[in-house]
Amino acid sequence: MVRVSFTSRSGTMTLDENENEKNEVSASDLLDERQTDWRSMWISIFLQFVVGIQVSVYYMSMWPYLQKLDKTADVDFLGWIVASCNIGSTISNPIYGYWNQKTMSVKMPVIIGFMIAALAQTWYGLLSIFPHAKWFMLSARVLTGFGVGNIAALRIYAATASTPRDRMKAISYGTGGFVLGISFGPVFSAFFTPIGENGWKLGSVSIDMFTVVAFLMAIVCLAACVIVQCFFKENYVGIIDKNESDSNVVIPKYDLAGALTCIYLFMIVNIIATNVEVMSTPLTTVLYNWKDSQSILYNGIALCCSCIVSVTLNILLGSTRIGKLDKRIQMLIGLGFFLLYQVFMYPWGFYSGPLDYLPDGKDTDVAGGCYQSYKWCQWTTRVPLPVYLICFIVFFGIAFPFVESPSAALYSEILGPRKQGNMQGLFSLGGSLAPVIGSLSSTALFQASGFRYVMVYQAVVLVIGALLIGVFYKRLVPLKLKSIKKI
């Protein structure tokens, strides 16, 4: 029989009774003999792009829409609405992961998730017919989170349906797709700003720059269901099944500290991504006196440019020698660029200031500036617009792919060629839970004291991430696959 021994850092090997090493076959070679089904993998990458859009499409337009629907809502409540999508994802991520673990299938979890998201987006588009709309917006975003939690199943597929030599490429491209979706969502929303905030009425349903996007997103979700059902075929070439007829598989335990470090680094990415995209509209309103429509449009353009940088780097990570660079070094580079953002965006005393207040009787739909309740505007300086744009486009464009892609790929490699449904569900749960914490804390800090301490708070979590890489540096390595011995 063939006995496969996968040993970790101890270096233990399985030999026959005569300690004969003839006929040794590399376990990595066994996996590399297989072929990644790139047709289905590209569909998975596209679906991650769709999920990214569903998550972020309202990030920059949510605040003006909320103000239009319900004047009782404030920035604190906006934080809860932003967090609500991630709360839904936090609950559903491990469910989708467990579903995959039990069935070894991502097809039905993905379809069900998109159907739930389609319902949620339709609900969002109908908010104008409800009284006390802020609570219905909150509920719609929770339901969206339940749907887009299917990203866990798509990440599982990228990790387990690719061979080791294709793993970084599959995960980088998938991450690139998701990042492109996250970045493209607000741009997609900004595209419809010419319709205006008032639009027109279709019966009791308002058709405007906010609701048109919601209805189109519902159609996109339903189209994604059709694509999965008709064209997606699953092929898990990255797993060595213990029930395979030609092998008896022994896989060692994975390094828990290394896995948890990867989860924390992934959480950092999601905290900062959510904070930036949610805070960009109120932040630029007070910094540059942009009214709501201007903030949505200009930030959407900046985010589009940042997206181009990120997606380009994700492609380079997956297809060039840049991706061969030690993943630990890649993540440290990304953390460094994230820290540069915090440094330059801090309201230093040598920047001009203070900030301006809104004209009396005006709201942010017609003018920009600080609300009278923002006392911190009296002593807060204005970050120069070129600095803001460089930080947003260049620093973020570089930082995200250098942390998100290698942390996800390394996490899969640390787990090894085993079923990863539950653990990948935990990974996605961390990515969904982090923005809940981040958005609530950041909006509360912004409301009370401006963006100064938001920068400090984000810098602290980044430094902790860099320290974890340093402390567990030798444990952040793939599970070692030693040899196959014929016994």
Backbone hydrogen bonds, N-H to C=O, Kabsch-Sander energy under -0.5 kcal/mol:
donor,donor_aa,acceptor,acceptor_aa,energy
3,R,1,M,-0.5
3,R,485,K,-2.0
4,V,2,V,-0.5
4,V,248,N,-2.9
5,S,3,R,-0.6
5,S,483,S,-1.5
6,F,4,V,-0.6
6,F,250,V,-2.5
7,T,5,S,-0.7
11,G,8,S,-1.7
15,L,13,M,-0.5
16,D,20,N,-0.6
19,E,16,D,-2.3
21,E,19,E,-0.5
24,E,21,E,-0.9
25,V,484,I,-1.6
30,L,26,S,-1.6
31,L,27,A,-1.5
32,D,28,S,-2.6
33,E,29,D,-1.5
34,R,31,L,-1.3
37,D,161,A,-0.6
38,W,36,T,-1.5
41,M,37,D,-1.9
42,W,38,W,-2.6
43,I,39,R,-1.4
44,S,40,S,-2.3
45,I,41,M,-2.4
46,F,42,W,-2.4
47,L,43,I,-2.4
48,Q,44,S,-1.9
49,F,45,I,-1.6
50,V,46,F,-1.9
51,V,47,L,-2.3
52,G,48,Q,-2.2
53,I,49,F,-1.9
54,Q,50,V,-2.1
55,V,51,V,-1.9
56,S,52,G,-1.9
57,V,53,I,-2.1
59,Y,56,S,-2.0
62,M,58,Y,-2.4
65,Y,61,S,-2.0
66,L,62,M,-2.7
67,Q,63,W,-2.2
68,K,64,P,-1.9
69,L,65,Y,-2.1
70,D,66,L,-2.7
73,A,70,D,-1.6
78,L,74,D,-1.8
79,G,75,V,-1.9
80,W,76,D,-1.4
81,I,77,F,-2.2
82,V,78,L,-2.8
83,A,79,G,-2.4
84,S,80,W,-1.8
85,C,81,I,-0.9
85,C,82,V,-0.6
86,N,82,V,-0.8
87,I,83,A,-2.3
88,G,84,S,-2.3
89,S,85,C,-2.0
90,T,86,N,-2.7
91,I,87,I,-1.9
92,S,88,G,-2.2
93,N,89,S,-3.2
95,I,91,I,-0.6
96,Y,92,S,-2.7
97,G,93,N,-2.3
98,Y,94,P,-2.7
99,W,95,I,-2.4
100,N,96,Y,-2.1
101,Q,97,G,-2.4
102,K,98,Y,-2.2
103,T,99,W,-2.1
104,M,100,N,-3.2
110,V,106,V,-2.2
111,I,107,K,-2.2
112,I,108,M,-2.8
113,G,109,P,-2.1
114,F,110,V,-2.1
115,M,111,I,-2.0
116,I,112,I,-2.2
117,A,113,G,-2.3
118,A,114,F,-2.3
119,L,115,M,-1.8
120,A,116,I,-2.2
121,Q,117,A,-2.5
122,T,118,A,-1.9
123,W,119,L,-2.1
124,Y,120,A,-2.2
125,G,121,Q,-1.9
126,L,122,T,-0.9
126,L,123,W,-0.9
127,L,124,Y,-1.2
129,I,126,L,-1.8
130,F,127,L,-2.0
135,W,132,H,-1.4
136,F,132,H,-0.8
137,M,133,A,-2.6
138,L,134,K,-2.0
139,S,135,W,-2.0
140,A,136,F,-2.4
141,R,137,M,-2.1
142,V,138,L,-1.8
143,L,139,S,-2.3
144,T,140,A,-2.0
145,G,141,R,-2.1
146,F,142,V,-1.8
147,G,143,L,-1.7
148,V,144,T,-2.9
149,G,145,G,-0.9
150,N,147,G,-1.6
151,I,148,V,-1.8
152,A,149,G,-1.9
154,L,150,N,-1.6
155,R,151,I,-2.4
156,I,152,A,-2.1
157,Y,153,A,-1.9
158,A,154,L,-1.9
159,A,155,R,-2.0
160,T,156,I,-2.3
161,A,157,Y,-2.2
166,D,163,T,-1.2
167,R,163,T,-1.0
167,R,164,P,-0.6
168,M,164,P,-0.5
170,A,166,D,-3.0
171,I,167,R,-2.7
172,S,168,M,-2.8
173,Y,169,K,-2.7
174,G,170,A,-2.1
175,T,171,I,-3.1
176,G,172,S,-2.8
177,G,173,Y,-2.4
178,F,174,G,-2.4
179,V,175,T,-3.2
180,L,176,G,-2.7
181,G,177,G,-2.2
182,I,178,F,-3.0
183,S,179,V,-2.9
184,F,180,L,-2.9
185,G,181,G,-2.1
187,V,183,S,-0.8
188,F,184,F,-3.1
189,S,185,G,-2.1
190,A,186,P,-2.6
191,F,187,V,-1.7
192,F,188,F,-0.5
192,F,189,S,-1.2
193,T,190,A,-1.8
195,I,192,F,-1.6
196,G,193,T,-1.5
199,G,195,I,-0.5
200,W,207,I,-2.3
202,L,205,V,-3.2
203,G,201,K,-0.5
205,V,202,L,-1.7
207,I,200,W,-3.3
208,D,206,S,-0.7
209,M,196,G,-2.4
212,V,208,D,-2.3
214,A,210,F,-1.1
215,F,211,T,-2.2
216,L,212,V,-2.1
217,M,213,V,-2.3
218,A,214,A,-1.7
219,I,215,F,-1.6
220,V,216,L,-2.3
221,C,217,M,-2.2
222,L,218,A,-1.9
223,A,219,I,-2.3
224,A,220,V,-2.1
225,C,221,C,-1.7
226,V,222,L,-1.6
227,I,223,A,-2.1
228,V,224,A,-2.3
229,Q,225,C,-2.3
230,C,226,V,-2.3
231,F,227,I,-2.6
232,F,227,I,-0.7
232,F,228,V,-1.2
233,K,231,F,-0.5
237,V,235,N,-1.6
238,G,160,T,-2.3
239,I,236,Y,-0.9
240,I,417,P,-1.7
241,D,239,I,-0.8
244,E,241,D,-2.0
247,S,244,E,-1.2
248,N,2,V,-1.3
249,V,247,S,-0.5
250,V,4,V,-1.5
256,L,254,Y,-0.8
259,A,255,D,-2.1
260,L,256,L,-2.8
261,T,257,A,-1.9
262,C,258,G,-1.9
263,I,259,A,-1.9
264,Y,260,L,-2.3
265,L,261,T,-2.3
266,F,262,C,-2.2
267,M,263,I,-2.2
268,I,264,Y,-2.2
269,V,265,L,-1.7
270,N,266,F,-1.7
271,I,267,M,-2.5
272,I,268,I,-2.5
273,A,269,V,-2.5
274,T,270,N,-2.0
275,N,271,I,-2.5
276,V,272,I,-2.7
277,E,273,A,-2.1
278,V,274,T,-2.5
279,M,275,N,-2.6
280,S,276,V,-1.4
283,L,279,M,-2.7
284,T,280,S,-2.5
285,T,281,T,-1.7
286,V,282,P,-1.5
287,L,283,L,-2.3
288,Y,284,T,-2.2
289,N,285,T,-0.6
290,W,284,T,-1.1
292,D,364,T,-3.1
295,S,291,K,-2.5
296,I,292,D,-2.5
297,L,293,S,-2.1
298,Y,294,Q,-3.1
299,N,295,S,-2.1
300,G,296,I,-1.6
301,I,297,L,-2.0
302,A,298,Y,-2.4
303,L,299,N,-2.8
304,C,300,G,-1.9
305,C,301,I,-2.1
306,S,302,A,-2.4
307,C,303,L,-2.5
308,I,304,C,-1.9
309,V,305,C,-1.8
310,S,306,S,-2.5
311,V,307,C,-3.0
312,T,308,I,-2.1
313,L,309,V,-2.1
314,N,310,S,-2.5
315,I,311,V,-2.3
316,L,312,T,-2.2
317,L,313,L,-2.7
318,G,314,N,-1.6
319,S,315,I,-1.4
320,T,316,L,-2.0
323,G,316,L,-0.7
323,G,320,T,-1.2
324,K,321,R,-1.1
325,L,322,I,-1.3
329,I,326,D,-0.6
330,Q,326,D,-2.2
331,M,327,K,-2.3
332,L,328,R,-1.8
333,I,329,I,-2.3
334,G,330,Q,-2.3
335,L,331,M,-2.5
336,G,332,L,-2.0
337,F,333,I,-1.9
338,F,334,G,-2.1
339,L,335,L,-2.3
340,L,336,G,-1.8
341,Y,337,F,-1.6
342,Q,338,F,-1.6
343,V,339,L,-2.2
344,F,340,L,-2.4
345,M,341,Y,-2.3
346,Y,342,Q,-0.7
346,Y,343,V,-0.6
348,W,346,Y,-2.3
351,Y,348,W,-1.5
352,S,382,R,-0.6
355,L,377,C,-1.7
355,L,380,T,-0.6
358,L,370,C,-2.9
362,K,359,P,-2.1
366,V,363,D,-1.8
367,A,363,D,-1.5
368,G,289,N,-0.6
369,G,285,T,-1.1
370,C,356,D,-2.5
374,Y,371,Y,-1.9
375,K,373,S,-1.7
377,C,374,Y,-1.6
378,Q,375,K,-1.7
379,W,376,W,-1.3
380,T,376,W,-0.5
382,R,352,S,-4.4
383,V,381,T,-0.6
388,Y,384,P,-2.2
389,L,385,L,-2.5
390,I,386,P,-2.4
391,C,387,V,-2.6
392,F,388,Y,-2.7
393,I,389,L,-3.0
394,V,390,I,-1.8
395,F,390,I,-1.6
396,F,391,C,-1.8
397,G,393,I,-0.7
398,I,394,V,-2.0
399,A,395,F,-2.7
400,F,396,F,-2.1
402,F,398,I,-1.1
403,V,399,A,-0.8
403,V,400,F,-1.3
404,E,400,F,-2.9
405,S,401,P,-0.7
407,S,403,V,-1.7
408,A,404,E,-1.9
409,A,405,S,-2.5
410,L,406,P,-2.8
411,Y,407,S,-1.9
412,S,408,A,-1.7
413,E,409,A,-2.0
414,I,410,L,-2.6
415,L,411,Y,-1.8
416,G,412,S,-1.5
418,R,416,G,-2.3
424,Q,420,Q,-3.4
425,G,421,G,-1.9
426,L,422,N,-1.8
427,F,423,M,-2.1
428,S,424,Q,-2.5
429,L,425,G,-2.2
430,G,426,L,-2.2
431,G,427,F,-1.7
432,S,428,S,-1.7
433,L,429,L,-2.9
434,A,430,G,-2.0
436,V,432,S,-0.8
437,I,433,L,-1.9
438,G,434,A,-3.1
439,S,435,P,-3.3
440,L,436,V,-1.7
441,S,437,I,-2.2
442,S,438,G,-2.7
443,T,439,S,-2.3
444,A,440,L,-1.6
445,L,441,S,-2.3
446,F,442,S,-2.8
447,Q,443,T,-2.3
448,A,444,A,-1.9
449,S,445,L,-3.3
450,G,445,L,-0.6
450,G,446,F,-1.4
455,M,451,F,-1.8
456,V,452,R,-1.4
457,Y,453,Y,-2.5
458,Q,454,V,-2.3
459,A,455,M,-2.2
460,V,456,V,-2.1
461,V,457,Y,-1.7
462,L,458,Q,-1.7
463,V,459,A,-2.4
464,I,460,V,-2.3
465,G,461,V,-1.6
466,A,462,L,-2.2
467,L,463,V,-2.4
468,L,464,I,-2.2
469,I,465,G,-1.9
470,G,466,A,-1.9
471,V,467,L,-2.7
472,F,468,L,-2.6
473,Y,470,G,-0.9
475,R,472,F,-1.3
476,L,472,F,-1.0
476,L,473,Y,-0.7
477,V,475,R,-1.5
479,L,413,E,-2.5
482,K,480,K,-0.7
483,S,5,S,-1.4
484,I,25,V,-2.0
485,K,3,R,-1.9
487,I,1,M,-1.8
487,I,485,K,-0.6
